Amino acid sequence: MAEFLYKGVVDWFLDQMSQESIVPGDRMPSLRVLSKELGLSLNTVIHGYELLSSDGWIESRPKSGYFVCHRSHTKPALLLAGETLQKLSNEGVKPAWSCLTHRSALVDQSNAVLAPITRQEEESLPILGKGHLIVRESVSEYLKGLGIKSHASQLWLSHSSLAIFTQSVQSLTKRDDTVLVLEPCDPRLTTTLQSLGRQVITISAGERGVDLDLVIHCLRDESISLIVLPGQFSFPAGQLISNLSLRRWLAIIEEMKLPVIEWDLCSHLAYRAGPILTYKSLDQSDQIIYIGGVESKGVGRSAGWCLPGRYQSLLEGAFLGADMALSDTQQTVLSEALQSNSKRSLTRRARDVWANSERVKAHLETRLGNHVSFATSKGGMSLWMHLLEPLGVASITSLLASFRHAIVPGTLVSHESDANHWLAVNVTLDDVEPLAKALAEHLSIDNELVAEEILVQETIESKSAEELTLKESDKKSRNATTEPLYNPMLDLINHDFG
């Protein structure tokens, strides 16, 4: 009887999915609501949700409820760590222009992010210097949630994180100096360095980070003046770097005594709740210059912040001279967004982005089938999508003409040999159907055939899920949890030594 009752919850879910009454990204009914609707006990519904969660159909998010996940029918795209260093050739400012034309694809597409409440307040004048103390204290409290200890007096606020990065590079290095950058990352980092006349060496990261032995050899063999580290969930791969890998990086940084910039604009976009560990949160010697922020497509709706660390005295003159200050209104809106209980908080926006990402993945896979696969992602602003066959120059040009706000070519993001097989797709798009349709046309995909194949796969998968549910229900107790206990030995067993 117990098996039958649990199966009723699973059957109800699969039936709702088949009718598209609920789709990936949707929030599941609360336990009590579904208990009343199905006429089952609360414990039975709880166990049914646990079964669905263990099979990957839904995901529990603390203080938010259960959400429907996208279950991919294709094998995930593998993102492998590079085995060699890539020395980029300097091409003047051309790469920077090429990259900045794609800026809108790198930021939040919502018109509501950091939007002022009234039009009149938008005319407020900027405040010279770091910004209001009370706003910097709000940012400092927010950073504590990321494990970063900071004092408001150390923080600098700006209307542009890229402006902070540019000023930092110019102050810490000279023309023709060599900078080490991890990729794939925000392409504005490498192109800005190139346009400033710096020599750029890149090392590609895989699913679990980079080959740290290769990093050590690079630092010993090359005259490196600066290291640039993309933070957690940094564009576009959305990787969550293991704690062990972060600690090994910090050991290298402290030994080499080199200035380091951490570019971290996506920590608030984690798909799972909980504190996110950053490089800066482990930095005991203040070697890392931490740059974070929130970016939106709206004019005047972006904000950045910086912790200069031990380089405060060296950088503050450059920051003052660049006049990067936020207006009164921008600071007020930023302070409100950093409050978790605010109606327009970054925490709530992160939930919206996560849900939309699931819908985007489901839609693209339905349209494009086995012609695409996605790198496993735990958060971030975009999907790192692998194409079975690379698009030609004419197709890429045509796509960019219409969807420059939605995609970034892999060749701008990565410098590996297979870069033309990749596309970064912005997951904050309100409507991904036009892009999916255009991609299907350029990939010459028969959408009816793809839909039939996926329908067959879904049917087979649904049946196997039902059978698996009955088998597992005997093995699990009523108090089973969907979250596995953390085992510190897993880091030692599974880590990639960097």
FENNORKA-V962524 format. One record per residue. RES is the residue in one small letter. PHI is phi in degrees with one decimal (NA if undefined). PSI is psi in radians with two decimals (* if undefined). BURIAL is # if it has 9 or more other C-alpha atoms within 8 Angstrom, else .. Layout:
BEGIN
((RES/PHI/PSI/BURIAL) (RES/PHI/PSI/BURIAL))
END
This chain:
BEGIN
((m/NA/-0.70/.) (a/-61.7/-0.76/.) (e/-60.1/-0.73/#) (f/-63.0/-0.73/.) (l/-66.2/-0.78/#) (y/-62.2/-0.70/#) (k/-63.5/-0.50/#) (g/-62.5/-0.65/.) (v/-66.9/-0.76/#) (v/-63.9/-0.77/#) (d/-61.6/-0.73/#) (w/-60.6/-0.77/.) (f/-62.8/-0.84/.) (l/-63.6/-0.62/#) (d/-65.4/-0.75/.) (q/-63.9/-0.66/#) (m/-66.3/-0.74/#) (s/-64.9/-0.55/.) (q/-87.9/-0.03/.) (e/59.3/0.48/.) (s/-72.2/-0.53/.) (i/-128.4/2.47/#) (v/-132.0/2.87/#) (p/-51.8/2.33/#) (g/101.0/-0.33/#) (d/-74.9/2.67/#) (r/-85.7/2.37/.) (m/-74.6/2.70/.) (p/-59.6/2.63/.) (s/-64.3/2.77/.) (l/-58.7/-0.74/#) (r/-69.4/-0.67/.) (v/-63.7/-0.80/.) (l/-68.9/-0.62/#) (s/-58.9/-0.75/#) (k/-70.6/-0.69/.) (e/-66.5/-0.73/.) (l/-91.8/-0.15/.) (g/69.9/0.58/.) (l/-113.6/2.80/#) (s/-69.7/2.76/.) (l/-62.7/-0.69/#) (n/-63.4/-0.65/.) (t/-65.3/-0.76/#) (v/-66.4/-0.70/#) (i/-58.8/-0.80/#) (h/-67.2/-0.64/#) (g/-61.2/-0.73/#) (y/-64.5/-0.65/#) (e/-64.3/-0.67/#) (l/-65.3/-0.77/#) (l/-63.7/-0.65/#) (s/-68.3/-0.75/#) (s/-66.0/-0.48/.) (d/-88.1/-0.01/.) (g/86.2/0.18/#) (w/-78.1/-0.68/#) (i/-132.3/2.91/#) (e/-137.8/2.38/#) (s/-87.5/2.30/#) (r/-122.5/2.07/#) (p/-52.4/2.35/.) (k/65.5/0.14/.) (s/-125.0/-0.42/.) (g/104.4/-2.81/#) (y/-103.6/2.47/#) (f/-126.8/2.60/#) (v/-79.2/2.28/#) (c/-96.3/2.76/#) (h/-87.8/2.13/#) (r/-97.8/1.91/.) (s/-71.1/2.51/.) (h/-98.4/-0.10/.) (t/-113.5/2.74/.) (k/-67.6/2.32/.) (p/-58.9/2.55/#) (a/-72.9/2.33/#) (l/-87.6/2.34/.) (l/-111.9/1.83/.) (l/-95.8/2.54/.) (a/-68.8/2.46/#) (g/-71.0/2.61/#) (e/-101.5/-0.12/.) (t/-136.7/2.85/.) (l/-84.5/2.54/#) (q/-113.5/2.03/.) (k/-96.0/1.97/.) (l/-80.4/2.45/.) (s/-83.6/2.43/.) (n/-78.2/2.18/#) (e/-122.5/0.58/.) (g/66.9/-2.49/#) (v/-93.3/0.00/#) (k/-58.8/-0.81/.) (p/-59.9/-0.64/#) (a/-65.0/-0.75/#) (w/-62.4/-0.74/.) (s/-61.8/-0.68/.) (c/-74.4/-0.74/#) (l/-65.2/-0.41/.) (t/-67.1/-0.32/.) (h/-101.4/0.23/#) (r/-55.8/-0.70/#) (s/-63.5/-0.41/#) (a/-80.4/-0.14/#) (l/-98.4/-0.11/#) (v/-124.1/3.00/#) (d/-67.6/2.27/#) (q/-84.6/-0.08/#) (s/-71.5/2.42/.) (n/-79.8/-0.18/.) (a/-92.8/-0.27/.) (v/-68.6/2.14/#) (l/55.1/0.53/#) (a/-83.9/2.33/#) (p/-67.3/2.67/#) (i/-72.7/-0.68/.) (t/-123.7/2.64/.) (r/-69.1/-0.59/.) (q/-62.4/-0.64/.) (e/-69.7/-0.30/#) (e/-65.6/-0.27/#) (e/-87.5/0.07/.) (s/-61.6/2.52/.) (l/-82.3/2.62/.) (p/-64.5/2.71/.) (i/-99.4/2.13/#) (l/-63.3/2.39/.) (g/99.6/-2.54/#) (k/-73.4/-0.52/#) (g/117.9/2.99/#) (h/-63.0/2.47/.) (l/-60.4/-0.74/.) (i/-64.6/-0.57/.) (v/-73.6/-0.71/#) (r/-64.4/-0.55/#) (e/-67.3/-0.62/#) (s/-64.5/-0.74/#) (v/-64.8/-0.72/#) (s/-61.1/-0.73/#) (e/-64.4/-0.70/.) (y/-61.7/-0.74/#) (l/-66.5/-0.51/#) (k/-61.8/-0.55/#) (g/-66.6/-0.35/#) (l/-95.2/0.09/#) (g/82.3/0.23/#) (i/-99.9/2.03/#) (k/-84.4/2.14/.) (s/-148.1/2.78/#) (h/-116.1/2.53/.) (a/-56.3/-0.54/#) (s/-68.6/-0.32/.) (q/-90.3/-0.23/#) (l/-87.0/2.54/#) (w/-122.0/2.36/#) (l/-105.8/2.63/#) (s/-152.5/2.76/#) (h/-81.7/-0.10/#) (s/-150.3/2.09/#) (s/-67.2/-0.58/#) (l/-67.0/-0.59/.) (a/-65.1/-0.69/#) (i/-62.0/-0.77/#) (f/-60.3/-0.82/#) (t/-61.2/-0.80/#) (q/-64.1/-0.65/#) (s/-66.2/-0.78/#) (v/-61.6/-0.79/#) (q/-64.4/-0.54/#) (s/-81.7/-0.55/#) (l/-92.2/-0.37/.) (t/-132.9/2.94/#) (k/-117.1/2.90/.) (r/-58.4/2.42/.) (d/76.4/0.01/.) (d/-68.5/2.71/#) (t/-101.0/2.33/#) (v/-121.6/2.33/#) (l/-97.6/2.23/#) (v/-128.3/2.37/#) (l/-87.2/2.42/#) (e/-134.8/2.87/#) (p/-69.7/2.48/#) (c/-146.8/-3.10/#) (d/-58.8/2.05/#) (p/-63.1/-0.27/#) (r/-66.9/-0.40/#) (l/-68.5/-0.93/.) (t/-68.2/-0.71/#) (t/-70.3/-0.58/#) (t/-64.9/-0.76/#) (l/-60.3/-0.74/#) (q/-64.6/-0.75/#) (s/-67.7/-0.39/#) (l/-87.2/0.05/#) (g/83.4/0.29/#) (r/-88.9/2.56/#) (q/-81.2/2.27/#) (v/-114.0/2.23/#) (i/-115.5/2.24/#) (t/-114.0/2.58/#) (i/-127.2/2.23/#) (s/-83.1/2.36/#) (a/-96.6/2.60/#) (g/-103.7/-2.73/#) (e/-62.1/-0.52/#) (r/-119.6/0.41/#) (g/108.8/-2.82/#) (v/-105.6/2.94/#) (d/-78.2/1.83/#) (l/-70.5/-0.41/#) (d/-64.0/-0.69/.) (l/-65.9/-0.66/#) (v/-61.7/-0.80/#) (i/-62.3/-0.76/#) (h/-61.8/-0.71/.) (c/-62.6/-0.80/#) (l/-66.0/-0.49/#) (r/-84.6/-0.59/.) (d/-91.0/-0.48/.) (e/-107.6/2.64/.) (s/-86.9/1.40/.) (i/-83.5/2.27/#) (s/-104.2/-0.33/#) (l/-157.7/2.51/#) (i/-116.6/2.35/#) (v/-115.5/2.09/#) (l/-113.8/2.06/#) (p/-66.5/2.38/#) (g/-77.4/-3.02/#) (q/-60.6/2.40/#) (f/63.9/0.31/#) (s/-64.9/2.62/#) (f/-56.4/2.42/#) (p/-111.6/-0.01/#) (a/-78.9/-0.39/#) (g/67.5/0.59/#) (q/-78.3/2.61/#) (l/-111.0/1.85/#) (i/-75.5/2.41/#) (s/-66.4/2.67/#) (n/-59.4/-0.66/.) (l/-63.7/-0.75/.) (s/-64.7/-0.70/#) (l/-61.0/-0.74/#) (r/-67.3/-0.64/#) (r/-68.0/-0.63/#) (w/-61.7/-0.78/#) (l/-63.1/-0.62/#) (a/-64.1/-0.69/.) (i/-66.7/-0.77/#) (i/-61.9/-0.78/#) (e/-67.4/-0.55/#) (e/-72.7/-0.70/.) (m/-82.2/-0.36/.) (k/57.8/0.68/.) (l/-101.0/2.59/#) (p/-68.0/2.48/#) (v/-132.7/2.40/#) (i/-112.5/2.18/#) (e/-101.9/2.11/#) (w/-99.1/1.87/#) (d/-134.4/1.47/#) (l/-105.8/0.09/#) (c/-128.1/0.19/#) (s/-60.6/-0.51/#) (h/-76.3/-0.11/.) (l/-104.2/0.66/#) (a/-73.2/2.47/#) (y/-80.8/-0.22/#) (r/-121.4/2.53/.) (a/-73.3/2.80/.) (g/120.7/2.79/.) (p/-65.2/2.49/.) (i/-108.4/2.14/#) (l/-79.2/2.33/#) (t/-118.0/2.94/#) (y/-59.0/-0.75/#) (k/-63.5/-0.56/#) (s/-67.3/-0.30/#) (l/-103.6/-0.01/#) (d/-80.0/1.77/#) (q/-87.8/-0.34/.) (s/-103.8/0.09/.) (d/58.4/0.60/.) (q/-80.0/-0.32/#) (i/-98.4/2.26/#) (i/-92.5/2.00/#) (y/-96.8/2.16/#) (i/-120.1/2.11/#) (g/-131.4/-3.08/#) (g/157.6/-3.10/#) (v/-132.0/2.29/#) (e/-123.1/2.41/#) (s/-134.3/2.81/#) (k/-73.3/-0.33/#) (g/-69.9/2.55/.) (v/-68.9/2.27/.) (g/72.5/0.31/.) (r/-116.6/0.58/#) (s/-125.8/2.64/#) (a/-148.0/2.48/#) (g/-130.5/2.82/#) (w/-143.6/2.76/#) (c/-143.8/2.40/#) (l/-111.3/1.79/#) (p/-72.1/-0.24/#) (g/64.0/-2.37/#) (r/-73.2/-0.09/.) (y/-99.7/0.31/.) (q/-54.1/-0.91/#) (s/-65.5/-0.52/.) (l/-75.7/-0.57/.) (l/-97.4/-0.41/#) (e/-63.2/-0.58/.) (g/-64.3/-0.74/.) (a/-65.3/-0.71/#) (f/-65.2/-0.72/#) (l/-64.8/-0.76/#) (g/-66.4/-0.50/.) (a/-77.0/-0.27/.) (d/51.8/1.13/.) (m/-101.1/0.23/#) (a/-63.9/2.66/#) (l/-87.8/2.65/#) (s/-75.3/2.94/#) (d/-55.1/-0.80/#) (t/-64.5/-0.77/#) (q/-61.2/-0.68/#) (q/-68.6/-0.68/#) (t/-63.7/-0.79/#) (v/-65.1/-0.70/#) (l/-62.7/-0.78/#) (s/-59.9/-0.70/#) (e/-67.0/-0.71/#) (a/-65.6/-0.46/#) (l/-82.6/-0.15/#) (q/-84.0/2.12/#) (s/-63.5/-0.45/#) (n/-91.8/0.09/.) (s/-76.5/2.59/#) (k/-67.2/-0.39/.) (r/-117.2/0.63/#) (s/-77.3/2.76/#) (l/-66.0/-0.51/#) (t/-63.1/-0.79/.) (r/-67.7/-0.66/#) (r/-63.1/-0.64/#) (a/-60.8/-0.71/#) (r/-63.6/-0.70/#) (d/-64.7/-0.74/.) (v/-65.7/-0.73/#) (w/-59.1/-0.83/#) (a/-62.1/-0.74/#) (n/-66.4/-0.62/#) (s/-61.0/-0.72/#) (e/-62.4/-0.69/#) (r/-67.4/-0.71/#) (v/-62.7/-0.81/#) (k/-60.5/-0.80/#) (a/-61.4/-0.75/#) (h/-66.6/-0.80/#) (l/-64.2/-0.69/#) (e/-70.9/-0.62/#) (t/-63.2/-0.71/#) (r/-74.7/-0.70/#) (l/-107.5/-0.22/#) (g/56.6/-2.41/#) (n/-74.6/0.01/.) (h/-75.2/-0.24/.) (v/-136.1/2.75/#) (s/-148.3/2.80/#) (f/-118.8/2.45/#) (a/-68.4/2.45/#) (t/-59.5/2.29/#) (s/-131.8/2.51/#) (k/-110.9/0.02/#) (g/163.8/-3.04/#) (g/111.4/-3.07/#) (m/-95.6/-0.21/#) (s/-149.8/2.85/#) (l/-98.4/2.39/#) (w/-97.6/1.77/#) (m/-104.7/2.25/#) (h/-99.6/2.26/#) (l/-96.9/2.38/#) (l/-60.5/-0.72/.) (e/-125.3/2.32/.) (p/-67.5/2.59/.) (l/-79.1/2.55/#) (g/-73.6/2.96/.) (v/-59.6/-0.73/.) (a/-63.6/-0.71/.) (s/-67.0/-0.77/#) (i/-61.9/-0.76/#) (t/-61.0/-0.75/.) (s/-64.8/-0.75/.) (l/-63.8/-0.76/#) (l/-66.8/-0.51/#) (a/-63.3/-0.54/.) (s/-105.2/-0.41/.) (f/-130.1/0.71/#) (r/-64.9/-0.41/#) (h/-83.4/-0.11/#) (a/-114.4/-0.52/#) (i/-134.0/2.71/#) (v/-130.0/2.22/#) (p/-62.2/2.52/#) (g/-61.4/-0.47/#) (t/-67.2/-0.37/#) (l/-83.4/-0.43/#) (v/-94.5/-0.62/#) (s/-130.2/2.69/#) (h/-117.4/0.33/.) (e/-77.1/2.89/.) (s/-66.1/-0.45/.) (d/-96.9/0.31/.) (a/-60.5/-0.53/#) (n/-73.5/-0.09/#) (h/-87.1/-0.07/#) (w/-115.4/2.60/#) (l/-136.7/2.45/#) (a/-98.8/2.19/#) (v/-114.8/2.19/#) (n/-68.9/2.22/#) (v/-92.3/0.07/#) (t/-97.5/0.18/#) (l/-65.3/2.39/#) (d/-73.2/-0.62/.) (d/-137.1/1.90/.) (v/-94.3/-0.11/#) (e/-59.7/-0.79/.) (p/-57.9/-0.70/.) (l/-66.7/-0.76/#) (a/-61.5/-0.72/#) (k/-64.5/-0.77/#) (a/-65.0/-0.72/#) (l/-62.8/-0.72/#) (a/-61.1/-0.69/#) (e/-66.9/-0.76/.) (h/-72.7/-0.45/#) (l/-90.8/0.01/.) (s/55.7/0.90/.) (i/-99.2/2.35/#) (d/-84.1/1.80/.) (n/-65.7/-0.54/#) (e/-66.3/-0.71/.) (l/-66.4/-0.72/.) (v/-61.3/-0.77/#) (a/-61.6/-0.72/#) (e/-64.8/-0.74/.) (e/-61.9/-0.77/.) (i/-69.0/-0.63/#) (l/-63.0/-0.73/.) (v/-63.6/-0.77/.) (q/-62.5/-0.69/#) (e/-65.3/-0.70/.) (t/-63.6/-0.79/.) (i/-63.3/-0.75/.) (e/-66.2/-0.68/.) (s/-63.6/-0.74/#) (k/-64.6/-0.75/.) (s/-65.7/-0.58/.) (a/-66.3/-0.69/#) (e/-64.0/-0.77/#) (e/-63.6/-0.73/.) (l/-64.4/-0.62/.) (t/-60.5/-0.78/#) (l/-65.6/-0.64/#) (k/-70.1/-0.69/.) (e/-79.9/-0.42/#) (s/-61.9/-0.52/#) (d/-71.4/-0.50/.) (k/-85.6/-0.35/.) (k/-104.3/2.49/.) (s/-83.2/2.93/.) (r/-66.1/-0.40/.) (n/-97.0/0.34/.) (a/-61.6/2.57/.) (t/-112.0/2.60/.) (t/-81.0/-0.26/.) (e/-102.1/2.10/.) (p/-67.2/2.59/.) (l/-67.9/2.46/.) (y/-72.9/2.24/.) (n/-115.8/1.93/.) (p/-61.7/-0.39/.) (m/-68.3/-0.40/.) (l/-62.7/-0.63/.) (d/-60.3/-0.68/#) (l/-74.4/-0.60/.) (i/-77.8/-0.74/.) (n/-97.6/-0.19/.) (h/-68.1/2.77/#) (d/-98.6/0.34/.) (f/52.2/0.78/.) (g/117.0/*/#))
END
